[in-house]
């Protein structure tokens, strides 16, 4: 549960900090997907 909250917090931080362009949004979504995949592998 704590990992999920941490992951969602990181996603929100990236979304607020770096989504100035559509390209930036795509990169953030890609990084979030990678983080979720890495968490699922553990």
OpenMM code with the backbone's topology and positions (N, CA, C; nanometers):
from openmm import Vec3, app, unit

residues = "UNK UNK UNK UNK UNK UNK UNK UNK UNK UNK UNK UNK UNK UNK UNK UNK UNK UNK UNK UNK UNK UNK UNK UNK UNK UNK UNK UNK UNK UNK UNK UNK UNK UNK UNK UNK UNK UNK UNK UNK UNK UNK".split()
positions = [
    Vec3(0.0826, -0.1192, 0.0000),
    Vec3(0.0000, 0.0000, 0.0000),
    Vec3(0.0872, 0.1259, 0.0000),
    Vec3(0.1946, 0.1211, 0.0789),
    Vec3(0.2834, 0.2376, 0.0852),
    Vec3(0.3520, 0.2588, -0.0496),
    Vec3(0.3873, 0.1502, -0.1169),
    Vec3(0.4500, 0.1625, -0.2494),
    Vec3(0.3551, 0.2286, -0.3484),
    Vec3(0.2288, 0.1922, -0.3416),
    Vec3(0.1290, 0.2499, -0.4322),
    Vec3(0.1148, 0.3996, -0.4078),
    Vec3(0.1079, 0.4393, -0.2823),
    Vec3(0.0966, 0.5810, -0.2488),
    Vec3(0.2204, 0.6559, -0.2953),
    Vec3(0.3378, 0.5974, -0.2745),
    Vec3(0.4622, 0.6601, -0.3187),
    Vec3(0.4640, 0.6735, -0.4698),
    Vec3(0.4247, 0.5703, -0.5397),
    Vec3(0.4224, 0.5730, -0.6854),
    Vec3(0.3261, 0.6790, -0.7374),
    Vec3(0.2085, 0.6860, -0.6802),
    Vec3(0.1112, 0.7859, -0.7231),
    Vec3(0.1606, 0.9273, -0.6928),
    Vec3(0.2295, 0.9440, -0.5814),
    Vec3(0.2856, 1.0747, -0.5486),
    Vec3(0.3915, 1.1157, -0.6493),
    Vec3(0.4768, 1.0212, -0.6883),
    Vec3(0.5794, 1.0505, -0.7882),
    Vec3(0.5172, 1.0862, -0.9230),
    Vec3(0.4159, 1.0140, -0.9615),
    Vec3(0.3478, 1.0427, -1.0878),
    Vec3(0.2879, 1.1831, -1.0839),
    Vec3(0.2254, 1.2178, -0.9733),
    Vec3(0.1671, 1.3508, -0.9610),
    Vec3(0.2750, 1.4583, -0.9662),
    Vec3(0.3884, 1.4328, -0.9015),
    Vec3(0.4976, 1.5308, -0.9021),
    Vec3(0.5508, 1.5506, -1.0438),
    Vec3(0.5714, 1.4415, -1.1160),
    Vec3(0.6180, 1.4526, -1.2547),
    Vec3(0.5155, 1.5257, -1.3407),
    Vec3(0.3896, 1.4965, -1.3194),
    Vec3(0.2852, 1.5605, -1.3992),
    Vec3(0.2820, 1.7109, -1.3746),
    Vec3(0.2986, 1.7507, -1.2510),
    Vec3(0.2936, 1.8932, -1.2198),
    Vec3(0.4215, 1.9653, -1.2607),
    Vec3(0.5348, 1.8956, -1.2557),
    Vec3(0.6631, 1.9606, -1.2801),
    Vec3(0.7012, 1.9663, -1.4277),
    Vec3(0.6686, 1.8628, -1.5045),
    Vec3(0.7260, 1.8560, -1.6384),
    Vec3(0.6315, 1.8446, -1.7555),
    Vec3(0.5049, 1.8669, -1.7354),
    Vec3(0.4096, 1.8491, -1.8450),
    Vec3(0.3797, 1.9813, -1.9140),
    Vec3(0.4806, 2.0464, -1.9658),
    Vec3(0.4592, 2.1739, -2.0335),
    Vec3(0.4197, 2.1552, -2.1790),
    Vec3(0.4511, 2.0412, -2.2368),
    Vec3(0.4182, 2.0155, -2.3760),
    Vec3(0.3577, 1.8766, -2.3899),
    Vec3(0.3010, 1.8499, -2.5035),
    Vec3(0.2463, 1.7165, -2.5298),
    Vec3(0.3587, 1.6131, -2.5270),
    Vec3(0.4737, 1.6502, -2.5779),
    Vec3(0.5887, 1.5603, -2.5762),
    Vec3(0.6274, 1.5274, -2.4325),
    Vec3(0.6253, 1.6261, -2.3459),
    Vec3(0.6572, 1.6058, -2.2045),
    Vec3(0.5582, 1.5132, -2.1369),
    Vec3(0.4312, 1.5263, -2.1727),
    Vec3(0.3289, 1.4382, -2.1170),
    Vec3(0.3571, 1.2940, -2.1573),
    Vec3(0.3925, 1.2728, -2.2826),
    Vec3(0.4228, 1.1376, -2.3302),
    Vec3(0.5409, 1.0780, -2.2565),
    Vec3(0.6424, 1.1573, -2.2322),
    Vec3(0.7595, 1.1081, -2.1593),
    Vec3(0.7217, 1.0730, -2.0162),
    Vec3(0.6401, 1.1555, -1.9525),
    Vec3(0.5987, 1.1282, -1.8154),
    Vec3(0.5165, 1.0002, -1.8077),
    Vec3(0.4274, 0.9819, -1.9026),
    Vec3(0.3453, 0.8604, -1.9037),
    Vec3(0.4338, 0.7373, -1.9242),
    Vec3(0.5327, 0.7503, -2.0114),
    Vec3(0.6242, 0.6388, -2.0353),
    Vec3(0.7022, 0.6044, -1.9080),
    Vec3(0.7520, 0.7051, -1.8386),
    Vec3(0.8272, 0.6817, -1.7152),
    Vec3(0.7381, 0.6206, -1.6076),
    Vec3(0.6150, 0.6663, -1.5998),
    Vec3(0.5213, 0.6103, -1.5023),
    Vec3(0.4940, 0.4635, -1.5329),
    Vec3(0.4778, 0.4314, -1.6612),
    Vec3(0.4571, 0.2924, -1.7015),
    Vec3(0.5751, 0.2048, -1.6668),
    Vec3(0.6956, 0.2579, -1.6872),
    Vec3(0.8161, 0.1830, -1.6521),
    Vec3(0.8227, 0.1599, -1.5007),
    Vec3(0.7870, 0.2595, -1.4217),
    Vec3(0.7889, 0.2459, -1.2769),
    Vec3(0.6889, 0.1399, -1.2309),
    Vec3(0.5719, 0.1400, -1.2918),
    Vec3(0.4709, 0.0403, -1.2568),
    Vec3(0.5188, -0.0996, -1.2951),
    Vec3(0.5806, -0.1124, -1.4128),
    Vec3(0.6322, -0.2416, -1.4559),
    Vec3(0.7416, -0.2903, -1.3623),
    Vec3(0.8303, -0.2011, -1.3225),
    Vec3(0.9378, -0.2398, -1.2314),
    Vec3(0.8815, -0.2797, -1.0958),
    Vec3(0.7794, -0.2093, -1.0469),
    Vec3(0.7185, -0.2444, -0.9200),
    Vec3(0.6492, -0.3802, -0.9290),
    Vec3(0.5897, -0.4095, -1.0428),
    Vec3(0.5203, -0.5375, -1.0606),
    Vec3(0.6178, -0.6543, -1.0662),
    Vec3(0.7383, -0.6295, -1.1147),
    Vec3(0.8373, -0.7361, -1.1232),
    Vec3(0.8922, -0.7763, -0.9880),
    Vec3(0.8842, -0.6851, -0.8897),
    Vec3(0.9388, -0.7130, -0.7552),
    Vec3(0.8495, -0.7964, -0.6708),
] * unit.nanometer
topology = app.Topology()
chain = topology.addChain("A")
for resn in residues:
    res = topology.addResidue(resn, chain)
    for name in ("N", "CA", "C"):
        topology.addAtom(name, app.Element.getBySymbol(name[0]), res)
